[in-house]
Structures are given as structure tokens and as C-alpha cells.
Amino acid sequence: MLSTRVSRIYCRVLLGLTLLAGAGVARAQARREPVDSLRTLLALPQTDYDRVLLLCQISDQLWTQRTDSAAVYATKALALARRAHYRHGEGEALNRLGAALRESNLARALEVFQQSLRIAEATHDRALEAQNLRSIGIIYVYLRDRPTGLAYYFRALRIGQQLHDERRVGLELSNIGLAYDLFGQLDSARIFQERAYALAHRLHTPTNYILYGLGNVARKQGEFAKARAFYRASIAESKVVHHLRSSNFSYVGLATLYQQLGQPDSSIYYARLGCQAGQTNGFLRGVLNASTLLTHDFKARGQADSALKYQSLMLVMKDTLFGQEKVMRLQSLNYREQQREQQAAARQATLKARYRTYALVAGLVGLLALVLLLGRHSRQQQRAKEALEQSLADLKTAQDQLVQREKMAFLGELTAGIAHELQNPLNFMKNFAEVSTDLVDDMGGARPGAGLEHEILAGLKQNLKSISQHGQRANAIIKGMLEHSRAGTGQRIPTQLNRLVEDSLRLAYQGLQAKDKSFTAQLTTALDPDLPLVPVVPQDLGRVLINLFTNAFYAVQQRQRQHPDPAYRPAVGVRTSAGPAGVEIRISDNGTGITDKVRAKIFQPFFTTKPVGEGTGLGLSMSHEIITQGHGGALTVESARGEGAEFIISLPV
């Protein structure tokens, strides 16, 4: 059955080679474009959090091409994440830095991966945890520590399956297959690589590493034609995605195949290509594998100078990767990590023992409390009677409040129904007034001249205009009543208040400028970047913010018109802050201000200081109801006549 499955994969590979051959150059160019696009995005204004993630993405792209460049961007991301106190970004940057260091300094890479893993565990970032488990597993597989390496791989696989992340599962399956191949368990290696290939083929994700793994298994099992096809397919796909690291793997695999077949020229050719790919990428282990093959091939051919050249390169790579000092440091890291795990287990055992002690003490305290309760039984009866009487009084109060709420709810529904029913006749009245005005204009045009008839028509036209204007005001009041009756009906969701505040300020300002293009004002924002997500109804809170901003713009506009002063500049500001009791939004202006008399009635329905036709008196009343009843918060105002006003929204978290 396994042989049949491999044959099907083999046929797909042969077909894929034909397709990849024609598309290689264009798609290799497309592979380089994401790096340029990411660098372009990096040059634009970004938040520190977004900039950290962009630097990590650039490091990911460069890792397949040049690990030194990848390390530079990972280091920048790490420094920025630490300055911004961005824990998730710090974990991501550490993981990228470890990947770049893994080929030149295993001990330092392991230390960095362990730091990133601890951050992932502390922040409950399961995806980053799986990524670090895989990265640490790779190091232990490098060191031929089979149990530890596979244990880390399978932990990463389980997390990928729990997250239902099929792309991640495919990567873990392929890594496990490569580990089994390295440890000589070829049947297990083939099973895991075939599972990885089937998943990647269904998801249309790259298969260059998987094809290399299948080529290794086929070569070691003596299926040389299939091995050659798998290696070449991996090389072709690696060229398409510009992946020098997997190119090195497949070139070295193909060189090993030709060495087994007794074809030294082909072996030397592909080993040199592998060595070049590894050196360009900074993949020192790949350079070591290629130089080892070349040393053997040139010795077999009697070319001592070339053999010496690549033997020297091989020794340099071995010393860089596995020098005595680095091995000792790596062993020290392993020892420290084991100590840390033992200390964590000891702390857990101590904590359990402490909990048992606490439970015993709690039991004794409970027993003592029971004795005291029995001794105070008579006094408790008296207190219970008093408490019962108080509960009865509270119940009556609650019943009265419930009845009052039901009455208010019924009144709201009745108001909404009446307002809705009034809309149709009111619209008819407005429309007929406008039509009658047009008829009067036509009659006046048909009968020019002065006299009593002309005066009557003019008076009639003026009356019709008054009817239309008052009808429009009545229509605005009805719309306000409908909005008032619908307030607080939405579902609360965790919301970024800073973004909602900025959007509302922009909409209110643009709305006023659409009516008066000459109006400008200075907008000031002081938004707390550490503001937590707050459960609110975004539509309702947005209406409140737009209403308060609109009132602020109206106040500064009125001051500018009523008291012309060349030195006066309208200004509206907003500030957000978080405190122990919740979140505050403060909206201020330097407008006309509010007197104490007006402030006492400002949140009453239908109360307004605006001229007829400019306000309904329902905006602040509706805003107050949304904040207090819909969100359990508070809406207050601080002001003095002629000194501007400040509205304060307080919301619980």
C-alpha cells in the first residue's frame, strides 16, 4: 500500500516538474517582491506594534535567502518590542532571532528559543508556543538527541491539531519525518512525509522540504529513479520560491545519490551547487554537509588540492557549529533548563502541600466558627427577624421600582408608536405645503401686477412656508423621539474606544464642514494607548460621541459669530484615560460655556438653548440615557459661562 501511495506522489512530481520548469524565473522574481513590499510598508507611518510585526515578517522572508540579513531585522524587532513593552512582539522577534542564529551558534539559539517559549507560555500564545517547540526540537535533532527532539516535535504537532491549523500540522509532520529519516527509521519517515505531502497538496502549500524528505527515503531504500525525481522536483520548487536553504538540502541529497551510483562528476557538480547555496544563505550545516561530500569525492579522484580546500572548509564549519566551548555552553544551558524544570516541579509540590495545609486550617476554622455560631444562636434569631423585616422593605422598594420601569417602558413604546403614526400625516402636510407654494408661484407669475390679489397670494405663500418650516421641526422632534425610544437595545461587545472616538470626531467635523465650508477648528486628541477593551454597544456610544462633538463644534461656532475676535481660534479636544473605576472620555471646547441654570436642566428631554429649527432638545437626553441606563456609566458636564465646557463620560470596564 505504501509503495502504491509513493508511486502516485512520484507521478504528481513528474507532472509538477514540467509545470515548474516554465514558471521558475517569473515566480522567483515574485518571491522577492514581498520583501520590497514589506520594506515599503515599513517606511510608512506605523504603530510600534505593527512595526515590530513587519520587521518579523521581513526576517521570515530573508531567512530563506540570507540568515545574516534576517538576524539584523529580528534584532531591530526585538529592540523595538522591548521599548514598547510589547510582549507578544518580543516573543515573535526572539523566535526569528533564534532561527537566524541556529546555524552559527546553537547554544545562543537554544537560549533565545527558550526565552521566547517562556513568553509564549506566560501570555498563553499557543501558536508561538508551538513554533518554539518545533525550533527547540530542531536543535536537539541536530545534536542527535532522538528522544528529546521527537518529544518537542510531537508537542508542537499536538498544539497544531488543537488549533485546527492544518498548515502548521503539515510542517510538524514533515519535520517528524525528517527526524525519523535521520535516525534510520525509514518506514516511519515515509509515513509522516506522505501525510505531510497529502495535506500540503490539498492546501496548495509549498512541498520543497517534503519532496526532499521523500527523496532521502527513496534513496536509502534503493529506489534511485524516484529519489532523483523527488530531489529535482524539490530543487525546482525551491528555485520558484527562492528558498536557498531547501535548495542546499536537495543539492546535497542529489550529490549523495550520484556518489552512491559511482558518478563522481555529477556528485561534485551538485555538491558545489549545494555548497554555494548554503554559503549564500549562511546555512553553515548545509555548507558542512556539502564540503564533506566534496572532500570525499576529490580524495577519491586523487585531486589533493581541491580535497584539502574543502576539508579545510569542513573543519571550519565543524568548529563553528560544534566547537568545544559552544558544546560546553550548550550542555550548561541544558543543565540550567533541567534545573528550572525541577525547580518548577518543586514549587508545584510546595504549592500543593501549602494548599493542603490551608485546607486543614480552614477546616479547623470552620469547626471553630460552627461552635461560635451555635453559641450565638439566640442573638441570630433576633437579627434574622430584623433582617427579614428589612428584606421585606427592600422587596417592596424593588417592586415599586419594577412597576415604575414597566410604566416607563410602556411609555417609551407608546411614544414610539405615536411618533411613528404622526410621521405620515406630517409628511403629507409638508408635501402639500410645498406643492401649494409652487401653485401660488405659478398663479403670481400668470397674473403679474400689484393690488389686493397679489398681496393675498404673497401672504398665502408666506403662510405656506411657515407651515413647511414648522412641519420640518416637528419631523425632527419625531425622529428624535423614535431614536430616544430605541436607545440601548444593542449587544455589548469589547471595543477599542480610541478608534471609536477618532472616527466620531472625524465624522462630526466633516459633517459641520459640509454645511459651512468656511468653518475650521483646532482638533486636539490625547488618547491613552494602554486603554483596555471596553464592553459597549458601538452604534449607541458612537451616536453619543457624535452628538457631543457636534454640540462642541456648535458652541465654538456660536462664540466665533457672536463675539468676533481675530485672536480667537475655535478648539475642540478629546482625552481618554483608564483608572481603577473604569474608563473616562473627556470632550472639551473653548466655546460660549454653560450657565448653572442651563446646566441643571441640560439632560431633560426637549430642553434646548438653540434657536427654533436648529435643535430638538432630545440629543443630550438620549445620550444621558444611553450612558447611564444602557452602559451603567455616568455623563456629567463641567463649565463656566464664557470659558467653554467639558463633558465627561465614565464607563465601567
C-alpha positions as CSV (number, residue, x, y, z in Angstrom):
1,M,0.0,0.0,0.0
2,L,2.9,2.4,0.9
3,S,4.5,1.6,-2.5
4,T,1.3,2.5,-4.3
5,R,1.0,5.8,-2.5
6,V,4.6,6.7,-3.2
7,S,4.1,5.9,-6.9
8,R,1.1,8.3,-7.1
9,I,3.2,11.0,-5.5
10,Y,6.0,10.2,-7.9
11,C,3.7,10.7,-10.9
12,R,2.5,14.0,-9.5
13,V,6.1,15.1,-9.1
14,L,7.0,14.3,-12.7
15,L,4.0,16.4,-13.9
16,G,4.9,19.2,-11.5
17,L,8.5,19.3,-12.8
18,T,7.2,20.1,-16.3
19,L,5.0,22.9,-15.0
20,L,7.6,24.4,-12.7
21,A,10.3,24.5,-15.4
22,G,8.3,27.1,-17.4
23,A,7.3,29.3,-14.4
24,G,10.6,29.4,-12.5
25,V,12.1,32.8,-13.4
26,A,8.8,34.8,-13.2
27,R,7.8,33.3,-9.8
28,A,11.3,33.7,-8.3
29,Q,11.0,37.4,-9.1
30,A,7.6,37.4,-7.5
31,R,9.1,35.8,-4.4
32,R,11.4,38.8,-3.9
33,E,8.6,41.3,-4.3
34,P,7.1,40.6,-0.8
35,V,10.3,41.8,0.8
36,D,10.3,45.0,-1.2
37,S,6.6,45.5,-0.4
38,L,7.2,44.9,3.3
39,R,10.1,47.4,3.3
40,T,7.8,50.0,1.6
41,L,5.2,49.4,4.3
42,L,7.9,49.8,6.9
43,A,8.8,53.2,5.6
44,L,5.2,54.4,6.1
45,P,3.9,55.7,9.5
46,Q,3.1,52.7,11.7
47,T,2.4,52.0,15.3
48,D,5.2,50.4,17.2
49,Y,3.2,47.1,17.5
50,D,2.7,47.0,13.7
51,R,6.3,47.9,13.0
52,V,7.5,45.0,15.2
53,L,5.4,42.5,13.3
54,L,6.5,43.9,9.9
55,L,10.2,43.6,10.9
56,C,9.4,39.9,11.9
57,Q,7.8,39.3,8.5
58,I,10.8,40.7,6.7
59,S,13.1,38.5,8.8
60,D,10.9,35.5,7.8
61,Q,11.3,36.3,4.1
62,L,15.1,36.9,4.3
63,W,15.7,33.7,6.3
64,T,15.3,31.6,3.2
65,Q,17.9,33.8,1.4
66,R,20.4,35.3,3.8
67,T,20.4,34.5,7.5
68,D,22.6,37.4,8.4
69,S,20.1,39.9,7.0
70,A,17.3,38.0,8.7
71,A,19.2,38.4,12.1
72,V,19.5,42.2,11.5
73,Y,15.7,42.6,11.1
74,A,15.0,40.3,14.0
75,T,17.3,42.3,16.3
76,K,15.6,45.5,15.3
77,A,12.2,44.0,16.0
78,L,13.4,42.7,19.4
79,A,14.7,46.1,20.5
80,L,11.5,47.9,19.4
81,A,9.3,45.4,21.1
82,R,11.1,45.8,24.4
83,R,11.0,49.6,24.2
84,A,7.2,49.4,23.5
85,H,6.7,46.7,26.2
86,Y,5.0,44.5,23.5
87,R,5.3,41.0,25.0
88,H,3.8,39.1,22.0
89,G,6.1,41.0,19.6
90,E,9.1,40.3,21.9
91,G,8.3,36.6,21.7
92,E,8.0,36.7,17.9
93,A,11.2,38.6,17.5
94,L,13.1,36.2,19.8
95,N,11.9,33.3,17.7
96,R,13.1,34.9,14.5
97,L,16.5,35.7,16.0
98,G,16.9,32.2,17.2
99,A,16.2,30.8,13.7
100,A,18.9,33.2,12.3
101,L,21.4,32.2,15.0
102,R,20.8,28.5,14.9
103,E,23.2,27.8,12.0
104,S,26.2,29.6,13.7
105,N,25.6,29.4,17.4
106,L,23.4,26.6,18.7
107,A,23.8,27.4,22.3
108,R,22.8,31.1,21.9
109,A,19.9,30.0,19.6
110,L,18.6,27.5,22.2
111,E,18.8,30.2,24.9
112,V,16.8,32.6,22.7
113,F,14.2,30.0,21.8
114,Q,13.7,29.1,25.5
115,Q,13.2,32.8,26.3
116,S,10.6,33.1,23.5
117,L,8.9,29.8,24.8
118,R,8.6,31.2,28.3
119,I,6.9,34.4,26.9
120,A,4.5,32.3,24.9
121,E,3.6,30.2,27.9
122,A,3.2,33.4,30.1
123,T,0.9,35.1,27.5
124,H,-1.0,31.9,26.6
125,D,0.1,32.3,22.9
126,R,-0.4,28.7,21.7
127,A,0.8,29.3,18.1
128,L,4.0,30.9,19.3
129,E,4.5,28.1,21.8
130,A,4.2,25.5,19.0
131,Q,6.7,27.4,16.9
132,N,9.3,27.5,19.6
133,L,8.8,23.8,20.5
134,R,9.5,23.0,16.8
135,S,12.6,25.2,16.8
136,I,14.0,23.7,20.0
137,G,13.2,20.2,18.6
138,I,15.3,21.0,15.5
139,I,18.4,21.8,17.7
140,Y,18.1,18.5,19.6
141,V,17.7,16.6,16.4
142,Y,20.9,18.4,15.1
143,L,22.6,17.1,18.3
144,R,21.3,13.5,17.6
145,D,19.2,13.6,20.8
146,R,16.4,11.4,19.4
147,P,14.0,11.2,22.5
148,T,14.2,15.0,23.3
149,G,14.0,16.2,19.7
150,L,11.0,14.0,18.9
151,A,9.3,14.9,22.2
152,Y,9.4,18.6,21.3
153,Y,8.2,17.8,17.7
154,F,5.2,15.8,18.9
155,R,4.2,18.6,21.5
156,A,4.2,21.1,18.6
157,L,2.1,18.7,16.5
158,R,-0.5,18.3,19.2
159,I,-0.8,22.1,19.6
160,G,-1.3,22.5,15.8
161,Q,-4.0,19.9,15.9
162,Q,-5.7,21.6,18.8
163,L,-5.6,24.9,17.0
164,H,-7.0,23.2,13.8
165,D,-4.1,24.8,11.9
166,E,-3.6,22.4,9.0
167,R,-0.7,24.4,7.6
168,R,1.2,24.1,10.9
169,V,0.3,20.4,11.2
170,G,1.8,19.8,7.7
171,L,5.1,21.4,8.8
172,E,5.2,19.4,12.0
173,L,4.5,16.1,10.1
174,S,7.4,16.8,7.7
175,N,9.8,17.7,10.5
176,I,9.0,14.4,12.3
177,G,9.5,12.5,9.0
178,L,13.0,14.2,8.6
179,A,13.9,13.2,12.2
180,Y,12.9,9.6,11.7
181,D,14.9,9.6,8.4
182,L,18.0,10.9,10.3
183,F,17.6,8.2,13.0
184,G,17.3,5.4,10.4
185,Q,13.6,4.7,10.8
186,L,12.7,4.9,7.1
187,D,9.2,3.3,7.3
188,S,8.1,5.9,9.9
189,A,9.8,8.7,7.9
190,R,8.0,7.7,4.7
191,I,4.6,7.6,6.5
192,F,4.9,11.0,8.0
193,Q,6.3,12.6,4.8
194,E,3.4,11.1,2.8
195,R,0.9,12.5,5.3
196,A,2.6,15.9,5.1
197,Y,2.6,15.8,1.2
198,A,-1.1,14.9,1.0
199,L,-2.0,17.8,3.4
200,A,0.2,20.3,1.5
201,H,-1.2,19.2,-1.9
202,R,-4.7,19.7,-0.6
203,L,-3.9,23.1,0.9
204,H,-1.7,24.2,-2.2
205,T,1.2,25.0,0.1
206,P,5.0,24.5,-0.7
207,T,6.3,20.9,-0.7
208,N,10.0,21.6,-1.3
209,Y,11.1,20.2,2.1
210,I,8.6,17.3,1.9
211,L,10.0,16.3,-1.5
212,Y,13.5,16.3,-0.1
213,G,12.4,14.0,2.7
214,L,10.7,11.6,0.3
215,G,13.9,11.7,-1.9
216,N,16.0,10.7,1.1
217,V,13.7,7.8,2.0
218,A,13.7,6.6,-1.6
219,R,17.5,6.9,-1.9
220,K,18.1,4.9,1.3
221,Q,15.7,2.2,0.2
222,G,17.4,1.8,-3.2
223,E,14.7,3.5,-5.3
224,F,17.2,5.7,-7.1
225,A,15.0,6.9,-10.0
226,K,12.3,8.0,-7.6
227,A,14.8,9.6,-5.4
228,R,16.3,11.6,-8.3
229,A,12.8,12.8,-9.4
230,F,11.9,13.9,-5.8
231,Y,15.2,15.8,-5.4
232,R,14.9,17.5,-8.8
233,A,11.3,18.5,-8.0
234,S,12.4,19.9,-4.7
235,I,15.1,21.9,-6.4
236,A,12.7,23.2,-9.0
237,E,10.2,24.3,-6.4
238,S,12.9,25.8,-4.2
239,K,14.1,27.9,-7.1
240,V,10.5,29.1,-7.7
241,V,10.1,30.3,-4.1
242,H,13.8,31.4,-3.9
243,H,14.5,29.1,-0.9
244,L,18.3,28.7,-0.8
245,R,18.1,26.5,2.4
246,S,15.9,23.8,0.9
247,S,18.0,24.1,-2.4
248,N,21.1,23.2,-0.3
249,F,19.3,20.1,1.2
250,S,18.2,18.8,-2.2
251,Y,21.5,19.5,-4.0
252,V,23.4,17.7,-1.3
253,G,20.8,14.8,-1.4
254,L,21.3,14.6,-5.2
255,A,25.1,14.7,-4.8
256,T,24.9,11.9,-2.3
257,L,22.7,9.9,-4.7
258,Y,25.3,10.2,-7.5
259,Q,28.1,9.3,-5.1
260,Q,26.2,6.1,-4.3
261,L,25.8,5.4,-8.0
262,G,29.5,5.9,-8.6
263,Q,29.1,9.1,-10.7
264,P,31.7,11.4,-9.1
265,D,31.4,14.2,-11.7
266,S,27.7,14.6,-11.1
267,S,28.2,14.3,-7.4
268,I,30.8,17.1,-7.4
269,Y,28.6,19.3,-9.6
270,Y,25.6,19.1,-7.3
271,A,27.7,19.3,-4.1
272,R,29.3,22.5,-5.3
273,L,25.8,23.9,-6.1
274,G,24.7,22.9,-2.6
275,C,27.8,24.5,-1.0
276,Q,27.2,27.7,-2.9
277,A,23.5,27.9,-1.8
278,G,24.5,27.2,1.8
279,Q,27.2,29.9,1.8
280,T,24.9,32.5,0.2
281,N,22.2,31.7,2.7
282,G,24.5,31.5,5.7
283,F,23.4,27.9,6.3
284,L,26.6,26.5,7.9
285,R,25.3,23.0,8.5
286,G,24.4,22.8,4.8
287,V,27.9,24.0,3.9
288,L,29.4,21.3,6.2
289,N,27.4,18.6,4.5
290,A,28.4,19.7,1.0
291,S,32.1,20.2,1.9
292,T,32.2,16.7,3.5
293,L,30.9,15.2,0.2
294,L,33.3,17.3,-1.9
295,T,36.3,16.3,0.3
296,H,35.4,12.6,-0.1
297,D,34.9,12.9,-3.9
298,F,38.1,14.8,-4.6
299,K,40.1,12.4,-2.4
300,A,38.7,9.5,-4.4
301,R,39.8,11.2,-7.6
302,G,43.3,12.0,-6.3
303,Q,42.8,15.8,-6.5
304,A,44.7,16.7,-3.3
305,D,44.5,20.5,-3.6
306,S,40.7,20.5,-4.1
307,A,40.3,17.9,-1.3
308,L,42.4,20.0,1.0
309,K,40.4,23.1,0.2
310,Y,37.1,21.5,1.0
311,Q,38.5,19.6,4.0
312,S,39.6,23.0,5.5
313,L,36.1,24.4,4.9
314,M,34.6,21.3,6.5
315,L,36.8,21.7,9.6
316,V,36.0,25.4,9.9
317,M,32.2,24.6,9.8
318,K,32.6,21.8,12.4
319,D,34.5,24.1,14.7
320,T,31.9,26.9,14.2
321,L,29.0,24.7,14.8
322,F,30.3,22.2,17.4
323,G,33.4,23.8,19.0
324,Q,34.3,22.6,22.5
325,E,33.3,26.0,24.1
326,K,29.9,26.0,22.4
327,V,29.2,22.4,23.3
328,M,30.1,23.1,26.9
329,R,27.8,26.2,26.9
330,L,25.0,24.1,25.3
331,Q,25.4,21.5,28.0
332,S,25.3,24.3,30.6
333,L,22.1,25.6,29.1
334,N,20.5,22.1,29.1
335,Y,21.5,21.7,32.8
336,R,20.0,25.1,33.7
337,E,16.8,24.3,31.8
338,Q,16.6,21.0,33.6
339,Q,17.2,22.8,36.9
340,R,14.5,25.3,36.0
341,E,12.0,22.5,35.3
342,Q,13.0,20.7,38.5
343,Q,12.5,24.0,40.5
344,A,9.1,24.5,38.8
345,A,8.1,20.9,39.8
346,A,9.4,21.6,43.4
347,R,7.4,24.8,43.5
348,Q,4.3,23.0,42.3
349,A,4.8,20.3,45.0
350,T,5.3,23.0,47.7
351,L,2.2,24.8,46.5
352,K,0.1,21.6,46.7
353,A,1.4,21.0,50.3
354,R,0.6,24.6,51.2
355,Y,-2.9,24.1,49.8
356,R,-3.4,21.0,51.9
357,T,-2.2,23.0,55.0
358,Y,-4.6,25.8,54.1
359,A,-7.4,23.2,53.7
360,L,-6.7,21.8,57.2
361,V,-6.5,25.2,58.8
362,A,-9.8,26.2,57.0
363,G,-11.4,23.0,58.4
364,L,-10.3,23.9,61.9
365,V,-11.5,27.5,61.5
366,G,-14.8,26.2,60.1
367,L,-15.3,23.9,63.1
368,L,-14.5,26.8,65.5
369,A,-16.9,29.0,63.6
370,L,-19.6,26.4,63.9
371,V,-19.1,26.3,67.7
372,L,-19.4,30.1,67.9
373,L,-22.5,30.0,65.7
374,L,-24.2,27.6,68.0
375,G,-23.4,29.8,71.0
376,R,-24.8,32.8,69.3
377,H,-28.0,31.1,68.1
378,S,-30.3,33.2,70.2
379,R,-28.9,36.5,69.1
380,Q,-29.0,35.4,65.5
381,Q,-32.7,34.7,65.7
382,Q,-33.3,38.3,66.7
383,R,-31.0,39.5,63.9
384,A,-32.8,37.3,61.4
385,K,-36.1,38.8,62.4
386,E,-34.7,42.3,61.8
387,A,-33.1,41.2,58.5
388,L,-36.4,39.7,57.4
389,E,-38.2,43.0,58.1
390,Q,-35.5,44.9,56.2
391,S,-35.7,42.4,53.3
392,L,-39.5,42.9,53.2
393,A,-39.0,46.7,52.9
394,D,-36.3,46.2,50.2
395,L,-38.7,43.9,48.3
396,K,-41.4,46.5,48.4
397,T,-39.0,49.1,47.2
398,A,-37.8,46.8,44.4
399,Q,-41.4,46.1,43.4
400,D,-42.2,49.8,43.2
401,Q,-39.1,50.3,41.0
402,L,-40.0,47.4,38.8
403,V,-43.5,48.9,38.3
404,Q,-42.0,52.3,37.5
405,R,-39.7,50.7,35.0
406,E,-42.6,48.9,33.3
407,K,-44.5,52.1,33.2
408,M,-41.5,53.9,31.6
409,A,-41.0,51.1,29.1
410,F,-44.7,51.2,28.2
411,L,-44.5,55.0,27.9
412,G,-41.5,54.6,25.6
413,E,-43.3,52.1,23.4
414,L,-46.4,54.4,23.3
415,T,-44.2,57.4,22.5
416,A,-42.6,55.5,19.6
417,G,-46.0,54.4,18.3
418,I,-47.5,57.9,18.4
419,A,-44.4,59.3,16.8
420,H,-44.5,56.7,14.1
421,E,-48.2,57.3,13.4
422,L,-47.7,61.1,13.3
423,Q,-45.0,60.8,10.6
424,N,-47.3,60.0,7.7
425,P,-49.8,62.9,8.1
426,L,-47.0,65.3,8.9
427,N,-45.2,64.3,5.7
428,F,-48.5,64.8,3.7
429,M,-48.8,68.3,5.3
430,K,-45.2,69.2,4.4
431,N,-45.6,67.9,0.8
432,F,-48.9,69.7,0.2
433,A,-47.5,72.9,1.7
434,E,-44.6,72.7,-0.8
435,V,-46.9,71.9,-3.7
436,S,-49.2,74.8,-2.7
437,T,-46.3,77.1,-2.6
438,D,-45.4,76.2,-6.2
439,L,-49.0,76.7,-7.2
440,V,-49.0,80.2,-5.7
441,D,-45.8,81.0,-7.5
442,D,-47.4,79.8,-10.8
443,M,-50.5,82.0,-10.1
444,G,-48.4,85.0,-9.3
445,G,-46.4,84.5,-12.5
446,A,-49.6,84.1,-14.6
447,R,-51.1,87.3,-13.2
448,P,-48.4,89.9,-12.8
449,G,-49.1,93.3,-11.2
450,A,-50.0,94.8,-7.9
451,G,-53.2,95.0,-5.9
452,L,-55.1,93.1,-3.3
453,E,-54.9,89.8,-5.1
454,H,-51.1,89.9,-5.3
455,E,-50.9,90.8,-1.6
456,I,-53.2,87.9,-0.7
457,L,-51.0,85.5,-2.8
458,A,-47.8,86.8,-1.1
459,G,-49.3,86.3,2.3
460,L,-50.6,82.9,1.4
461,K,-47.1,81.9,0.2
462,Q,-45.5,83.2,3.4
463,N,-48.0,81.1,5.5
464,L,-47.3,78.0,3.5
465,K,-43.6,78.5,4.0
466,S,-44.2,78.8,7.8
467,I,-46.3,75.6,7.7
468,S,-43.4,73.8,5.9
469,Q,-40.7,75.1,8.3
470,H,-42.7,74.1,11.4
471,G,-43.5,70.8,9.8
472,Q,-39.8,70.1,9.4
473,R,-39.2,71.0,13.0
474,A,-42.0,68.6,14.1
475,N,-40.5,65.9,11.9
476,A,-37.1,66.4,13.6
477,I,-38.7,66.1,17.0
478,I,-40.5,62.9,15.9
479,K,-37.2,61.4,14.7
480,G,-35.6,62.3,18.0
481,M,-38.4,60.6,19.9
482,L,-38.0,57.5,17.8
483,E,-34.2,57.4,18.4
484,H,-34.9,58.1,22.1
485,S,-37.2,55.1,22.3
486,R,-34.7,52.8,20.6
487,A,-31.7,53.7,22.7
488,G,-29.8,50.8,24.5
489,T,-31.2,47.9,22.5
490,G,-27.9,46.7,21.0
491,Q,-25.5,43.9,22.2
492,R,-22.4,45.0,24.1
493,I,-19.1,43.8,22.6
494,P,-15.4,44.6,23.6
495,T,-14.5,47.7,21.7
496,Q,-11.4,49.8,21.1
497,L,-12.6,53.2,22.4
498,N,-9.7,55.2,20.9
499,R,-10.6,54.2,17.4
500,L,-14.4,54.8,18.0
501,V,-13.6,58.3,19.4
502,E,-11.3,59.2,16.5
503,D,-13.9,58.1,13.9
504,S,-16.7,60.0,15.7
505,L,-14.6,63.2,15.9
506,R,-13.8,63.0,12.2
507,L,-17.4,62.4,11.2
508,A,-18.8,65.3,13.3
509,Y,-16.1,67.7,12.0
510,Q,-16.7,66.7,8.4
511,G,-20.5,67.0,8.8
512,L,-20.2,70.5,10.1
513,Q,-17.7,71.5,7.3
514,A,-20.2,70.1,4.7
515,K,-22.7,72.7,6.0
516,D,-20.2,75.5,6.5
517,K,-17.1,75.2,4.3
518,S,-15.6,78.3,5.9
519,F,-15.5,76.8,9.4
520,T,-12.3,75.4,10.8
521,A,-11.3,74.4,14.3
522,Q,-8.2,73.1,16.1
523,L,-8.7,69.4,17.0
524,T,-6.7,68.1,19.9
525,T,-6.6,64.4,20.9
526,A,-4.8,62.8,23.9
527,L,-5.7,59.1,23.7
528,D,-4.4,56.6,26.2
529,P,-2.5,53.9,24.2
530,D,-3.0,51.4,27.1
531,L,-6.7,51.7,27.2
532,P,-8.3,48.2,27.6
533,L,-11.2,46.9,25.5
534,V,-14.5,48.1,27.0
535,P,-17.8,46.2,26.6
536,V,-20.1,48.8,24.9
537,V,-22.7,49.0,22.1
538,P,-20.6,50.7,19.4
539,Q,-23.6,52.1,17.5
540,D,-25.2,53.7,20.6
541,L,-21.9,55.0,22.0
542,G,-21.0,56.4,18.6
543,R,-24.3,58.3,18.5
544,V,-23.4,59.8,21.9
545,L,-19.9,60.8,20.9
546,I,-21.1,62.4,17.6
547,N,-23.8,64.3,19.4
548,L,-21.3,65.7,22.0
549,F,-18.7,66.6,19.3
550,T,-21.4,68.3,17.2
551,N,-22.5,70.3,20.3
552,A,-18.9,71.3,20.9
553,F,-18.4,72.5,17.3
554,Y,-21.7,74.4,17.6
555,A,-20.6,76.1,20.8
556,V,-17.3,77.3,19.3
557,Q,-19.0,78.4,16.1
558,Q,-21.6,80.5,18.1
559,R,-18.8,82.2,20.1
560,Q,-17.0,83.0,16.8
561,R,-20.1,84.5,15.4
562,Q,-21.4,86.3,18.5
563,H,-18.1,87.8,19.7
564,P,-15.8,88.3,16.7
565,D,-12.2,88.4,17.9
566,P,-9.2,88.0,15.5
567,A,-7.2,86.3,18.2
568,Y,-9.9,83.7,19.0
569,R,-9.4,80.2,17.4
570,P,-12.1,77.5,17.8
571,A,-10.7,74.5,19.5
572,V,-12.3,71.1,20.4
573,G,-10.3,68.4,22.3
574,V,-10.9,64.9,23.5
575,R,-8.9,62.8,26.0
576,T,-9.2,59.2,27.1
577,S,-7.8,57.6,30.3
578,A,-8.1,54.4,32.3
579,G,-8.4,54.3,36.1
580,P,-9.3,51.8,38.8
581,A,-13.0,52.6,38.5
582,G,-13.2,52.3,34.7
583,V,-12.5,54.4,31.6
584,E,-13.1,58.2,31.1
585,I,-13.7,60.1,27.9
586,R,-13.5,63.9,28.2
587,I,-14.7,66.2,25.4
588,S,-13.9,69.9,25.8
589,D,-14.3,73.1,23.8
590,N,-13.5,76.8,24.2
591,G,-16.9,77.9,23.2
592,T,-19.6,80.0,24.9
593,G,-19.8,77.8,28.0
594,I,-22.9,76.8,30.0
595,T,-24.6,78.7,32.9
596,D,-25.5,76.9,36.1
597,K,-29.2,77.4,35.4
598,V,-28.9,75.7,32.0
599,R,-26.7,73.0,33.3
600,A,-29.3,72.0,35.9
601,K,-31.8,71.1,33.1
602,I,-29.4,70.2,30.2
603,F,-30.2,66.5,30.2
604,Q,-34.0,66.9,30.4
605,P,-36.0,65.8,27.2
606,F,-37.0,68.6,24.8
607,F,-34.8,71.2,26.7
608,T,-32.7,73.2,24.3
609,T,-31.0,76.6,24.1
610,K,-30.7,76.5,20.3
611,P,-33.0,78.7,18.1
612,V,-36.2,77.2,16.6
613,G,-35.4,74.8,13.8
614,E,-31.7,74.1,14.9
615,G,-32.4,71.6,17.8
616,T,-35.0,69.2,19.2
617,G,-33.8,69.0,22.8
618,L,-33.5,65.2,22.6
619,G,-29.8,64.7,21.8
620,L,-28.3,65.1,25.3
621,S,-31.3,63.4,26.9
622,M,-30.8,60.4,24.7
623,S,-27.0,60.5,25.3
624,H,-27.6,60.5,29.0
625,E,-29.9,57.6,28.9
626,I,-27.6,55.5,26.7
627,I,-24.6,56.1,29.0
628,T,-26.4,55.7,32.4
629,Q,-29.1,53.1,31.6
630,G,-27.6,51.3,28.6
631,H,-24.0,51.1,29.9
632,G,-24.2,51.6,33.6
633,G,-21.9,54.6,33.4
634,A,-22.2,58.4,34.1
635,L,-22.4,61.5,31.9
636,T,-21.6,64.8,33.6
637,V,-20.6,68.4,32.5
638,E,-18.3,71.0,33.9
639,S,-18.5,74.5,32.6
640,A,-18.5,78.2,33.3
641,R,-20.1,81.0,31.2
642,G,-17.6,82.2,28.6
643,E,-14.9,79.6,29.4
644,G,-16.0,76.6,27.4
645,A,-17.4,73.3,28.6
646,E,-16.2,69.8,29.2
647,F,-18.5,66.7,29.0
648,I,-17.2,63.6,30.9
649,I,-18.3,60.1,30.1
650,S,-17.4,57.4,32.7
651,L,-17.7,53.8,31.7
652,P,-17.1,50.6,33.8
653,V,-14.7,48.1,32.4
